[in-house]
Amino acid sequence: MPKNKGKGGKNRKRGKNEADNEKRELVFKQDCQEYAHVIRMLGNGRCEAMCIDNKTRLCHIRGKMHKKVWVNAGDVILVSLRDYQDDKADVILKYMPDEARLLKAYGELPNNIAGEEDDNGGNDYILFEDEDIDNI
């Protein structure tokens, strides 16, 4: 029987999330960077995000963040814009919810991007009259 000479299995490769509870310094955008809101995840390390300048861009999650920082739909991220492709960008940082609230308080983010509910209370349903239901 062979001896196990490795240092562990796939769980060791993932790493431990020990730094989740620590506070980190708030990072503001610089030149060629923009704040964005993730609309949907596309797979293969890509997502579709709506930037502050009202452009939808295809964003690529950088390798340093891949399988370590999980980006989901609805998250606030910092993207690096490309000089040669205006419709594509690279995700360089994901903001935690409390960091997104701080950015909104500093006036960096508009009011509607940081998880703000709609005017209808966040309900995504349509009210039908009795006549409309009969026609369906």
C-alpha positions in Angstrom: 0.0 0.0 0.0 1.5 3.4 -1.0 2.3 6.0 1.7 0.4 9.3 1.7 3.1 11.9 0.9 0.8 14.8 0.2 -0.3 17.5 2.6 -4.0 17.0 2.2 -6.8 16.9 -0.2 -8.9 19.4 -2.1 -10.2 21.1 1.0 -6.6 22.2 1.8 -6.3 23.8 -1.7 -9.4 25.9 -1.1 -7.8 27.7 1.9 -9.4 28.8 5.1 -11.6 31.9 5.4 -10.0 33.2 8.5 -9.8 36.8 7.3 -13.5 37.2 6.8 -14.2 38.8 10.2 -11.3 41.3 10.1 -11.9 44.9 9.1 -10.0 46.1 6.0 -9.3 49.5 4.7 -12.0 51.0 2.4 -10.8 51.1 -1.2 -12.0 54.0 -3.4 -11.9 54.0 -7.2 -9.0 55.5 -9.1 -8.4 56.4 -12.8 -9.7 53.7 -15.2 -11.8 52.1 -12.4 -15.5 52.1 -11.8 -18.0 50.9 -9.3 -20.5 48.3 -10.6 -23.5 46.2 -9.5 -23.5 42.5 -10.5 -26.6 41.7 -12.6 -26.0 38.0 -13.2 -23.3 35.4 -13.2 -22.5 33.8 -16.5 -20.1 31.0 -15.5 -16.4 30.5 -16.5 -15.3 33.3 -14.2 -17.4 35.9 -15.8 -20.4 38.1 -14.8 -22.5 40.8 -16.3 -22.4 44.1 -14.3 -24.1 47.5 -14.5 -21.5 50.2 -14.0 -22.2 53.6 -12.4 -22.0 55.2 -15.9 -25.1 53.2 -16.9 -23.2 50.8 -19.2 -23.6 47.0 -19.0 -20.2 45.3 -19.2 -19.0 41.8 -19.4 -16.7 41.4 -16.4 -13.9 38.8 -15.9 -13.1 37.7 -12.4 -9.3 37.9 -11.9 -7.4 34.8 -11.0 -6.4 36.0 -7.6 -10.1 36.1 -6.6 -11.1 32.9 -8.4 -12.4 30.2 -5.9 -11.5 32.5 -3.0 -13.9 35.4 -3.2 -17.3 34.4 -4.3 -19.1 37.0 -6.4 -22.9 36.7 -6.6 -25.7 38.6 -8.3 -26.5 41.8 -6.4 -22.9 42.4 -5.1 -21.2 45.7 -5.4 -17.8 45.3 -7.1 -14.9 47.5 -8.3 -14.0 46.9 -11.9 -11.0 48.0 -13.9 -11.9 49.3 -17.3 -10.1 48.3 -20.5 -8.6 50.9 -22.8 -9.1 48.8 -25.9 -12.6 47.2 -25.1 -15.2 49.5 -23.7 -17.8 46.7 -23.2 -15.5 44.5 -21.1 -13.9 45.0 -17.7 -12.0 43.1 -15.0 -13.3 42.5 -11.4 -10.6 43.6 -9.0 -12.5 43.9 -5.7 -15.7 42.8 -4.1 -17.2 45.1 -1.4 -18.8 43.6 1.7 -22.3 44.9 2.5 -21.1 47.2 5.2 -18.4 48.6 2.9 -21.1 49.3 0.2 -23.2 51.2 2.8 -20.1 53.3 3.7 -19.5 54.1 0.0 -23.1 55.2 -0.3 -22.7 57.3 2.8 -19.6 59.0 1.4 -21.5 59.8 -1.8 -19.4 57.5 -4.0 -22.4 55.2 -4.9 -25.8 56.4 -6.0 -28.7 55.5 -3.7 -30.2 52.8 -5.9 -27.1 50.6 -6.3 -26.3 49.4 -2.8 -29.2 46.9 -2.3 -31.9 49.5 -2.0 -35.4 48.2 -2.5 -37.7 49.6 -5.1 -40.6 52.0 -4.4 -43.0 49.1 -4.4 -41.4 47.5 -1.3 -39.3 45.0 -3.2 -42.3 43.0 -4.4 -41.9 41.7 -7.9 -45.4 40.7 -8.7 -48.2 42.2 -10.8 -51.7 42.8 -9.5 -54.5 41.7 -11.8 -58.1 42.7 -11.7 -60.8 40.0 -11.7 -61.7 40.7 -15.3 -58.0 40.1 -16.4 -57.9 36.7 -14.7 -61.1 35.6 -16.6 -59.4 36.5 -19.9 -56.4 34.4 -19.2 
